């Protein structure tokens, strides 16, 4: 019985080695700068975004998600005013800690998360045509 256990342990180590070799060959754990995996979303990606200057307030902004919540305060827990659909043009009045104060109409302003907006008009998502019903 002792030999059987040794063979099964050896087989386990061989399989583990083959899996590890396959992972490294496929490049999943290929190392990039500073010894971090290339695909990791560590501080390197955040530091690149942090060095990019923010768009000026006068630049037109557009909603870049399916539905963007507009809030009374610059906080995810702020009271919800309205949700705007993708592509809605926004006029920015102020920027504060990753939030934008936008003018909704002459009497209403609200805060939106800046990272959910863009300065370019978003492309419309492809909607496949509805299926044709079968005729009898």
Secondary structure, 3 states (H helix, E strand, C coil): CHHHHHHHHHHHHHHHHHHHHHHHHHCCCCECHHHCECCCCCHHHHHHHHHCCCCCCCCCEEECCCEEEEECCCCCCCCEEEEEECCCEEEEEEEECCEEEEEEECCEEEEEEHHHEECCCCCCCCCCCCCCCCCC
